[in-house]
Amino acid sequence: MDISIIIVSWNVKDRLRANLSALLYSQGVSFEIILIDNASTDSTAEMIRKEFSEIRFIANSKNLGFAKASNQGIKQAQGRYVLLLNPDMKVFPDTLLKTVAWLDEHTHAAIAGIKLQDEAGINLPQVRRFPTLKDQAAIALKLPHLWPGVMKSYLRADFDYMKAARVDSIRGAFFVIRRSTIEQLGLLDERYFLWFEEVDYCRQAKQKGLEVWYTSAARAVDYVGQSFNKVKRSTKQGYIRRSMIAYFQKWAGFWPAIVLRACWFIGSIIMLVADILKLKSRTRT
């Protein structure tokens, strides 16, 4: 089998339906779809059993997070390549074919991502440098809201998305892993409930001398964060904070993690003050 597609879903039934329907029109490759649903409450399980009985389906009784649920699928995957695909995506009939063909030709690529676009066909930036204490502290302190330029280096603002290039990391929305890479690195690190798991995996790959690549040879539509948008802000911030601190605890040690905890605390006070000022401004008007 050429490629195993692993999708972790949570309360995005309609987008998921469209995603699966598009995948089934894929041409030129042999593939399997493994769907893991993290205890959705929007009748996702009923929809899958009724409309997509041909796919392999795992219905979790609680939300296990992205890394742990993805690992459930990776353990069952049979393909030469494993694709971690967000539920709110849309592939084209030739997306998988072009992705597999590129990887077959570029055997040095252990992990790869493709061109992601919005509904209007505009490219979505996804290539990142590995996080540093400086840029992640800026995020925790909410500084990009005032000085967007502080993130310019981290976000690779000058990256050319028309060319293939070796990169530090790519987003986990369309994240292809070579079978030999999984055999060497193992599963995703389950200390991350959500966020940073793909960055961590790319970091592990670099540590082992493996290469992460971006290619424009294939494309997909990314509707960006449809599940995440259903979560209240404080919960989102909690996921990001815990994963960021866990990442730095693992890769940089105790003191950088302590610094980030302090930055998040200060950032939460800044956001609280900002919310109070907004509320006062509304009541005046």
Secondary structure, DSSP 8 states (H G I E B T S, - for coil): --EEEEEEESS-HHHHHHHHHHHTT--SS-EEEEEEEE--SSSHHHHHHHH-TTSEEEEESS---HHHHHHHHHHH--SSEEEEE-TTEEE-TTHHHHHHHHHHH-TTEEEEEEEEE-TTS-B----B----HHHHHHHHTTGGGT-GGGGTTTTTTT--TTS-EEESB--TTEEEEEHHHHHHH-S--TT-SSSSHHHHHHHHHHHTT-EEEEEEEEEEEE---TTGGGS-HHHHHHHHHHHHHHHHHHHT-HHHHHHHHHHHHHHHHHHHHHHHHHHHHHHH-
